[in-house]
């Protein structure tokens, strides 16, 4: 998710992104409002007027989603929870919390802020709609405000369903967490409710498909599958974090890895290292220190006939903030760094010397082994 996103602007210190998938949703919403919703609900207007209303309604929904997620972000900030940003995507929007809330109180208020914002927006748009009618302003403006009031109310109700990861699911988890003082158990229960809700949506979607309501059925099935996947992923992520707590890079890294000199040719690299050791990634070091790393993706950028003239130094990816960790770095921080940098391996450097490498496979292997000894849910 969020592989192809565009940064739109910053709002109150939060970066607002839009995923490419939201562009599809925006077009679909505009078309649905212009061709179906407004012509059916309010007859007698011109096609141009309906399209103007549809596009305006889509923009209003866009703003509403941003304000919904912004409310989560502002409250999370008050509780010291770091926020990576706000992203709109095909299923709505998300405030990307970098850490879990520290306690049930923080979880509750961060989660409930979104539905409260949607309710306030719904009331505001109803009032604006009534004001337009009272002032005798042309109908289309009031009609769009009426739609936005309705859609924000629906957004609030939908998000209050007590299934994780919906806002209502997070509120439910906060209550269970406070009740039992067990975050893992609370998350499992809330995720199970989210899974059941997802299955229910899929069932309704299949029914709609069979009865001829194709678009509604497709969306219900897609949202249901998304919620089921998100619920499962959320619980697995929490379990993974619990396993990695207290572990450091030094405990999980591969020490004394095979290294290559920056001065060898690419032919030497491929023939005597890649083919010999069946590795595609090597740290680049010599007596002077650590230069970085080289991989086959970089080698393939050089035409094969030039391999004998080019050296590893020519294509080496320098050691830097995104691909280097220290031995005392926690495993959780290293995993987060891999995710942010989009890499599967990190150089482990201590006192300007290479101590080892940490691969995502090292973390996954450790997690898989520990999972065998986890209590069964």
C-alpha positions in Angstrom: 0.0 0.0 0.0 1.0 3.6 -0.6 3.8 2.7 -3.1 2.7 5.5 -5.6 1.7 8.6 -3.7 1.9 12.3 -4.3 2.6 14.8 -1.6 0.0 17.6 -1.9 0.8 20.0 0.9 1.5 20.3 4.7 -1.3 21.1 7.1 -0.5 22.1 10.7 2.8 20.3 10.4 1.4 17.1 8.9 2.3 16.0 5.3 -0.8 15.2 3.3 -0.3 12.6 0.6 -2.7 11.1 -2.0 -2.1 7.6 -3.2 -2.6 7.0 -6.9 -5.5 4.7 -6.1 -7.5 7.7 -4.7 -7.5 9.3 -8.2 -9.5 6.3 -9.4 -11.9 6.8 -6.4 -12.2 10.5 -7.1 -13.1 9.9 -10.7 -15.6 7.2 -9.7 -17.2 9.4 -7.1 -17.5 12.3 -9.5 -19.1 10.1 -12.1 -21.5 8.4 -9.7 -22.7 11.7 -8.2 -23.0 13.4 -11.6 -24.7 10.6 -13.5 -26.7 8.8 -10.8 -27.0 10.3 -7.3 -27.9 14.0 -8.0 -30.1 13.3 -11.1 -32.1 10.8 -9.2 -32.4 12.8 -5.9 -32.9 16.2 -7.5 -34.5 16.2 -11.0 -34.8 19.0 -13.5 -31.2 20.3 -13.7 -28.9 20.3 -16.8 -26.1 17.7 -17.3 -23.5 20.5 -16.8 -25.0 21.5 -13.5 -25.0 17.8 -12.3 -21.3 17.5 -13.3 -20.5 20.7 -11.4 -22.3 19.4 -8.4 -20.6 16.0 -8.7 -17.1 17.4 -8.8 -17.8 19.9 -6.0 -19.2 17.0 -3.9 -16.1 14.9 -4.6 -13.9 17.9 -3.5 -16.0 18.3 -0.4 -15.6 14.6 0.5 -11.8 15.0 -0.1 -11.7 17.9 2.4 -13.9 16.0 4.8 -11.6 12.9 4.8 -8.5 15.1 5.3 -10.2 16.8 8.3 -11.2 13.4 9.7 -7.7 12.1 9.6 -6.3 15.5 10.7 -8.3 15.2 13.9 -6.7 11.8 14.6 -3.3 13.3 14.0 -3.8 16.4 16.2 -5.0 14.3 19.2 -2.2 11.8 18.6 0.3 14.6 18.7 -1.0 15.7 22.1 -0.3 12.2 23.4 3.2 12.2 22.0 2.5 9.7 19.3 4.6 10.4 16.2 2.6 10.7 12.9 4.3 10.0 9.6 1.6 11.8 7.7 -1.9 11.6 6.3 -2.6 9.6 3.2 -5.8 9.3 1.1 -6.2 6.1 -0.8 -8.9 4.1 -2.5 -10.7 3.0 0.7 -10.6 6.4 2.3 -7.8 7.9 4.4 -5.4 7.0 7.2 -3.3 8.9 9.7 -0.1 6.9 9.7 0.8 6.5 13.4 4.5 5.4 13.7 3.9 3.9 17.2 1.1 2.4 19.1 -0.6 4.6 21.8 1.1 4.2 25.2 -2.1 3.6 27.1 -5.9 3.0 26.7 -6.7 6.7 27.3 -4.4 7.8 24.4 -5.9 5.1 22.2 -9.5 6.1 23.0 -9.1 9.8 22.4 -7.0 9.4 19.3 -9.6 7.0 17.8 -12.7 8.8 18.7 -11.4 12.2 17.4 -12.2 11.1 13.8 -15.9 10.2 14.2 -16.4 13.4 16.3 -14.9 15.5 13.5 -17.2 13.8 11.0 -20.2 14.5 13.2 -19.2 18.1 13.5 -18.8 18.4 9.8 -22.2 16.8 9.2 -23.9 19.3 11.5 -22.0 22.2 9.8 -23.0 21.1 6.3 -26.7 20.6 7.4 -26.6 24.1 8.8 -25.1 25.5 5.6 -27.7 23.7 3.5 -30.5 25.2 5.6 -28.9 28.6 5.4 -28.7 28.4 1.6 -32.4 27.5 1.5 -33.3 30.4 3.9 -31.3 32.9 1.8 -32.8 31.7 -1.4 -29.4 30.8 -2.9 -29.7 28.6 -6.0 -30.6 25.0 -5.2 -27.5 23.2 -6.4 -25.3 24.7 -3.7 -27.7 23.7 -0.9 -28.0 20.2 -2.5 -24.3 19.7 -2.4 -24.1 20.8 1.2 -26.9 18.4 2.0 -25.0 15.5 0.3 -21.8 16.4 2.3 -23.8 16.4 5.5 -25.2 13.0 4.7 -21.9 11.5 3.6 -20.1 12.7 6.8 -22.8 11.2 8.9 -22.4 7.9 7.1 -18.6 8.1 7.5 -19.1 8.6 11.2 -21.5 5.7 11.6 -19.4 3.3 9.5 -16.2 4.2 11.4 -17.9 3.5 14.7 -18.4 -0.2 13.9 -16.4 -1.8 16.7 -14.1 -3.8 14.4 -10.4 -3.1 14.2 -8.8 -1.2 12.4 -11.9 1.1 12.1 -12.1 3.9 14.6 -14.8 2.1 16.5 -12.6 -0.9 16.6 -9.8 1.1 18.2 -12.3 2.6 20.7 -13.4 -1.0 21.5 -9.8 -2.1 21.9 -9.1 0.9 24.2 -12.0 -0.3 26.4 -10.8 -3.9 26.4 -7.2 -2.8 27.1 -8.4 -0.7 30.1 -10.6 -3.6 31.4 -8.0 -6.4 31.2 -4.8 -4.4 31.0 -3.7 -6.7 28.1 -3.0 -5.0 24.8 -2.5 -8.2 22.9 -5.7 -9.8 24.0 -7.6 -6.6 23.4 -6.2 -6.3 19.9 -7.0 -9.9 19.1 -10.7 -9.5 20.2 -11.1 -6.2 18.3 -9.4 -7.7 15.2 -11.8 -10.7 15.3 -14.8 -8.4 15.3 -13.2 -6.5 12.4 -12.8 -9.9 10.6 -16.4 -10.8 11.2 -17.5 -7.4 9.9 -15.4 -7.8 6.8 -17.0 -11.2 6.2 -20.4 -9.7 6.6 -19.6 -7.0 4.1 -18.4 -9.6 1.6 -21.6 -11.6 2.1 -23.7 -8.5 1.4 -21.5 -7.7 -1.6 -22.1 -11.2 -3.1 -25.8 -10.8 -2.5 -25.8 -7.5 -4.3 -23.8 -8.9 -7.2 -26.3 -11.8 -7.6 -29.3 -9.4 -7.5 -27.9 -7.1 -10.1 -26.4 -4.3 -8.0 -23.0 -4.7 -9.4 -21.1 -1.6 -8.4 -22.4 -1.7 -4.8 -21.6 -5.4 -4.6 -18.0 -4.9 -5.9 -17.3 -2.2 -3.5 -18.7 -4.1 -0.5 -16.6 -7.1 -1.4 -13.4 -5.0 -1.8 -13.9 -3.1 1.4 -14.7 -6.4 3.3 -11.5 -8.0 2.0 -9.5 -4.9 2.8 -10.9 -4.8 6.4 -10.2 -8.6 6.9 -6.6 -8.2 5.6 -6.0 -5.0 7.7 -7.4 -6.7 10.9 -5.1 -9.7 10.4 -2.1 -7.6 9.6 -2.6 -5.3 12.6 -2.7 -8.2 15.0 0.4 -9.9 13.4 2.2 -6.6 13.6 1.5 -6.3 17.3 2.7 -9.8 17.9 5.8 -9.2 15.9 6.6 -6.0 17.8 6.1 -7.9 21.1 8.6 -10.6 20.0 11.2 -8.0 18.9 11.0 -5.9 22.1 14.3 -6.0 24.0 16.2 -7.4 21.0 19.2 -5.4 19.6 20.8 -5.5 16.2 24.0 -7.1 17.7 21.9 -10.1 18.8 20.3 -10.7 15.4 22.9 -9.6 12.8 25.2 -11.8 10.8 28.7 -11.0 12.1 31.9 -11.1 9.9 30.1 -11.1 6.6 31.9 -11.6 3.3 33.1 -8.2 2.1 34.5 -7.0 -1.2 37.2 -4.4 -1.9 36.2 -1.2 -3.7 39.0 -1.7 -6.2 38.1 -5.0 -7.8 36.5 -5.1 -11.2 32.9 -6.0 -11.7 34.0 -9.2 -13.6 35.9 -10.2 -10.4 32.9 -9.4 -8.3 30.6 -11.5 -10.3 32.9 -14.5 -11.0 34.6 -14.7 -7.6 32.0 -13.5 -5.2 28.5 -13.6 -6.6 28.9 -17.0 -8.3 31.1 -18.5 -5.6 29.1 -17.5 -2.6 25.6 -17.3 -4.2 25.1 -13.9 -2.7 23.8 -10.8 -4.5 24.6 -8.2 -1.9 28.1 -7.5 -0.4 29.5 -4.8 2.0 32.3 -2.8 0.4 35.2 -2.3 2.8 39.0 -2.0 2.9 41.6 -1.0 5.5 40.4 2.6 5.2 36.9 1.9 6.3 33.4 1.1 5.1 32.4 2.5 1.8 28.9 1.1 1.5 27.5 -1.9 -0.4 27.1 -3.3 -3.9 24.4 -5.5 -5.3 23.5 -7.2 -8.5 20.9 -4.5 -9.3 23.7 -2.0 -9.5 25.9 -4.3 -11.5 23.2 -4.7 -14.1 23.2 -1.0 -14.7 26.6 -1.4 -16.4 26.8 -3.1 -19.8 28.5 -6.5 -19.6 31.3 -5.5 -22.0 32.4 -2.8 -19.5 32.5 -5.0 -16.4 36.3 -5.6 -16.8 37.0 -1.8 -16.9 34.5 -0.7 -14.1 35.3 -1.2 -10.4 33.1 -1.8 -7.4 33.9 1.7 -6.3 32.3 3.1 -9.4 28.9 1.6 -8.6 29.1 1.3 -4.8 26.1 2.6 -2.9 27.6 4.8 -0.1 27.0 4.0 3.5 24.5 6.5 4.8 21.7 7.2 7.2 19.2 5.0 5.4 21.3 1.9 5.2 23.4 1.9 8.4 22.6 1.0 12.0 24.6 0.6 15.1 25.0 -2.6 17.2 22.9 -1.1 20.0 20.0 -0.1 17.7 16.9 -2.0 18.7 15.5 -4.6 16.4 12.2 -2.6 16.1 14.0 0.5 15.1 16.0 -1.4 12.5 12.8 -3.0 11.1 11.2 0.5 10.8 14.3 1.8 9.1 14.1 -1.0 6.5 10.5 -0.2 5.9 11.1 3.5 5.4 14.2 3.0 3.2 12.6 0.2 1.2 15.6 -2.1 1.8 16.1 -5.6 3.0 19.6 -5.3 4.4 21.4 -2.9 6.6 25.1 -2.3 7.3 26.0 -2.6 11.0 28.8 -0.2 11.8 30.5 0.4 15.2 33.4 2.8 15.7 33.6 3.3 11.9 34.2 -0.5 11.4 31.9 -3.1 9.9 30.4 -5.3 12.7 28.1 -7.3 10.5 24.9 -7.0 8.3 21.3 -7.2 9.4 18.9 -8.8 6.8 15.2 -8.8 6.9 15.4 -12.6 6.6 17.3 -12.6 10.0 14.5 -10.8 11.6 11.8 -13.0 10.0 13.7 -16.2 11.0 13.9 -15.0 14.6 10.3 -14.1 14.7 9.2 -17.4 13.1 11.2 -19.4 15.7 9.8 -17.3 18.6 6.3 -17.7 17.2 6.5 -21.4 17.7 6.8 -20.8 21.5 4.1 -18.1 21.7 0.9 -18.9 23.6 -1.9 -20.1 21.3 -4.7 -17.5 21.0 
